[in-house]
Every structure is written in structure tokens, then in C-alpha cells.
Amino acid sequence: RENTIHSTLHWGPMIDGGHPNYGLSYTLPEGIFADDFHIVETEWDKNIVKTYCNGELFYTIDISASGLEAFHHPFFFIINFK
């Protein structure tokens, strides 16, 4: 786990104990994140959210699709570090 990060969007109301979400993970080719500094970036515009690790794109979601209107309103981020 020390060599993997996740980028996930969560939205919508709770249904049967869960809610809609979509995410992907990035795993370092070698070592763990604590071994060195790493740059994690998220780009968010009116159509798409992209996440990169060390310049490598690993996550993309099209937020212009129906049902993803939540991402076109004021929003907050939750960032978890261990």
C-alpha cells in the first residue's frame, strides 16, 4: 500500500449504504512514496478531471456526462495522507 495512491470522485445521494463513485489507482514502478518526493496533480475544468503522478496521467473522468452535475457547483476536496 505504501507504493499506491488513489484518485476517486464521489457524488450523489446514499443508496443502499453506498453512493456513486469512480476512481483509479497509481502504483509506483519501484519503491514506496516515502522514499522520495512526488508530485500529484489534479486538473479540473468544466468537462474533465485528470490526475497525474510525477507527470504520468493515471485517472480521467468526463464530468460533462449526465448525472455528474455535482461537479459544476461549489465543491470541497478531501485529501487523506498516511
VMD Tcl script that draws the C-alpha trace (Angstrom):
set ca {
  {0.00 0.00 0.00}
  {2.89 2.40 0.57}
  {3.52 2.44 -3.18}
  {-0.05 3.22 -4.31}
  {-2.25 6.34 -4.44}
  {-5.90 6.67 -5.42}
  {-7.93 9.34 -7.18}
  {-11.69 8.93 -6.73}
  {-14.72 11.16 -7.24}
  {-17.78 10.51 -5.06}
  {-21.18 12.07 -5.75}
  {-24.89 11.71 -5.36}
  {-27.11 10.54 -2.54}
  {-26.51 7.44 -0.46}
  {-28.35 4.43 -1.91}
  {-28.30 1.09 -0.09}
  {-25.34 2.22 2.03}
  {-23.25 3.46 -0.89}
  {-23.07 6.26 -3.38}
  {-21.86 6.67 -6.96}
  {-18.10 6.90 -7.33}
  {-15.38 6.35 -9.88}
  {-11.68 6.07 -9.18}
  {-8.40 4.58 -10.27}
  {-5.07 3.89 -8.59}
  {-1.46 4.56 -9.45}
  {1.34 2.29 -8.24}
  {4.96 3.36 -8.30}
  {7.10 1.21 -10.62}
  {9.50 0.67 -7.69}
  {9.92 1.76 -4.09}
  {7.39 3.48 -1.87}
  {6.14 7.07 -1.72}
  {8.12 7.79 1.46}
  {11.39 7.10 -0.39}
  {11.32 10.41 -2.28}
  {9.26 13.49 -3.13}
  {6.46 13.01 -5.66}
  {4.19 15.44 -7.46}
  {0.50 14.60 -7.56}
  {-1.63 16.97 -9.66}
  {-5.34 17.22 -10.36}
  {-6.64 19.28 -13.28}
  {-10.34 20.12 -13.21}
  {-12.19 22.08 -15.87}
  {-15.84 22.23 -16.95}
  {-15.60 18.92 -18.85}
  {-12.98 16.69 -17.32}
  {-10.99 15.81 -14.21}
  {-7.49 14.35 -14.65}
  {-4.99 13.19 -12.04}
  {-1.27 12.72 -12.59}
  {1.56 11.29 -10.54}
  {5.05 12.50 -11.39}
  {3.70 13.74 -14.73}
  {2.04 10.45 -15.67}
  {-1.71 10.64 -16.30}
  {-3.48 7.81 -14.50}
  {-7.08 8.98 -13.97}
  {-9.59 10.73 -16.22}
  {-13.33 11.23 -15.83}
  {-15.65 13.14 -18.15}
  {-17.82 15.30 -15.86}
  {-19.89 16.70 -18.72}
  {-21.92 13.48 -18.76}
  {-25.48 13.42 -17.44}
  {-25.68 12.72 -13.71}
  {-22.40 14.47 -12.88}
  {-23.83 17.95 -12.38}
  {-22.49 17.96 -8.81}
  {-19.03 18.73 -10.20}
  {-20.25 22.01 -11.70}
  {-21.20 23.55 -8.33}
  {-19.16 24.69 -5.31}
  {-17.26 21.71 -4.02}
  {-14.72 20.58 -1.44}
  {-11.77 18.20 -1.52}
  {-10.85 15.53 0.99}
  {-7.19 14.59 0.89}
  {-6.06 11.68 3.05}
  {-2.39 11.20 3.93}
  {-0.98 8.34 5.96}
}
mol new
graphics top color blue
foreach p $ca { graphics top sphere $p radius 0.5 }
foreach p [lrange $ca 0 end-1] q [lrange $ca 1 end] { graphics top cylinder $p $q radius 0.2 }
display resetview
